[in-house]
Amino acid sequence: MQPAAIPEHRDPAAPHPIAELLACPPAIGNLLNASAECIEFEAGDVIFTQNDICRGLYVVIAGQLLRKAARLDSRLTLGTVRAGEVVELAAMLGDVRHTYSLVAQTKGTVMRLPKETLGRAFQTYSPLRMQLLEELAREVSRAYGMCCSTRMASIRRRATESGLA
């Protein structure tokens, strides 16, 4: 007798696969597929620049990129982006400008789903917008978790260095 399968417990903040995020009726899927733009890039290429108007939702197909931002008088590296990750959910859903620049570290490809097409998809199939909003909430949760763990590591390191540990 086979043991019962144990249900997979996924971290609720873990990123969801793009196919799951964009799960929608075939007509909407066809609309998105037909409008998708593939953008090939080389190391050093800038995919989009901070403060430019967001032109769509980006999905990294291959390669590695960096999120970089200018804040006050400093330049910050916000983190890396790898294949399978969705980029600029907040700018796309909020109808705003990019809050950082996306710069290629390696050769690769991103797919852009144009803002206009996504707008039509949202009107036709409203659950799609909610699925993307849920992913944005997970993204914020992951960033908060990373920020907290980095801060705790810093506090522990200072405590160890001062002999309080």
N, C-alpha and C positions, 0 to 999 in steps of 0.2 A: 504494500500500500504506500502511495506517495504521500509525503508530508504536505500539509496545506501550505499553499503559497502565502508568504508574508507580504502584506501590502507595502508598497514602497512609500516611505515617509519622506516627503520632500520639504526642505527648508522653505517656508512661505516667502522668504525674501530672495530666494535663489532666482536667477534670471530664467525666464521661460524661453523655449526654442521659438524661433521666428515663425515656424509653421503654426505653432499653437497660438502665438500672439495675433497672427493674421488669419486665424480660422474664420471662414465666412462662407456664405453660399457660393456656388460655382460662378454665377454671373458676376459677383463682386470680385472674386479671385481673378477671373478673366480680365476685368477692368484694370485691376492693379497690375497684373502681369503685362498687359499690353502697354501700359504707360511707364513701366519701370525703366530707368536709365542706368546702364552700367558705366561706371567711371573708373578707368584704369589709371593708376598712379605709380610714380617712381619715388624712391626715398627722397625726402626733402620737399615733395610737392605739398601744397596747401589745398586741402579739400574745400574748406570754407574758413572765413575769417571772422573773428570776434566783431560784433556789432553789425555785421551784414544781415540783411533780411533773410530769414529761414525760407528756403525754397522747397523743403520737403523732409521726409523721414529717411534717414540713411541706415543701411544695413551693411555691415562689413562682410564681404564674401571671402576675401583672402588678404593676408598681409597684417601688418601691425602699425597702429597709428598712436599719436600722442595728443592728449587734450592739453592745450596751453592757453593761459589767460594772462592778461595784463591787469593788475589791480593797483591802484594808486601809483606808487613809483617803483613797483617791482613786477617781475615776470615770474609766473608760477607754472609748474608742470602739474596738472591735475590728475594724471594717470594715463594708463595705456588702454587701447581699445583693440580687441582681437576679433578674428573671424567669428561670425554668428551673433555679434553684439549689435543692438539697435542704438543709434546715436541721434541725439537731439529730439527726444520725445517732448521735453518741456517746451522748447522753442516751437515745435510743430503744433502741439496741442494748445499752446498759449498764444499763437499767432504773434510771435515777437521776434526779436533779433537774436542772433547767436550770442551766447554769453562767454564763449571761448572759441579758440581757433583749433582746427583739426589738421594735424601735420603728419605726413607719412614718415614712418621710420624705415619701412621696407617697401619693396615693390608689392602691389596688390590691386584689389578691385573692391569698390563699394557699389551698392545698388541704391539709387535714390528713387523713392516713391514721391512723385510731385505732389505738392500741397493741394493743388486744384483737384487732382484725381482723388486724393484721400478725402477731401471735403465732399465730393460727390458720393464716395463710398459711405461716409458717415451719414449722409442724408438718406441713402437707400437702406443701409443696414446699421442702425444706431448701436447695436451691441459692440461693434468694432471699436468705436471710440472708447467705450467703457473698458474693453480689454486692454487698450493702450494706456488708459488712465491707471488701471490696476498695475501695469508694468512700471509706469512712472512712480507709483507709490512704492513698489518693490525696490526700484533704483534708489530712491531717497532713503529707504530703510537700510539698504546695503551701504550707502555712503555714510550714513549716521553710525552704523555699526563699526565701519572701518575707522571713522574719526574717533569714536569712543575707545576702540582697542589701541589705536596709536597714542591717544592721550594717556591711557592707563600704563602703556609700556614706558612712556616718558616719565610718568610719576614714579613707577617702580625703579627705573634706572637712576633717577635723582635720589631716591631713598637709599638705594644700594651704595651709590657713590658717597653719600653723606654718613654712611654707617648706621642708618636707622633700621635697616631690614633685619 
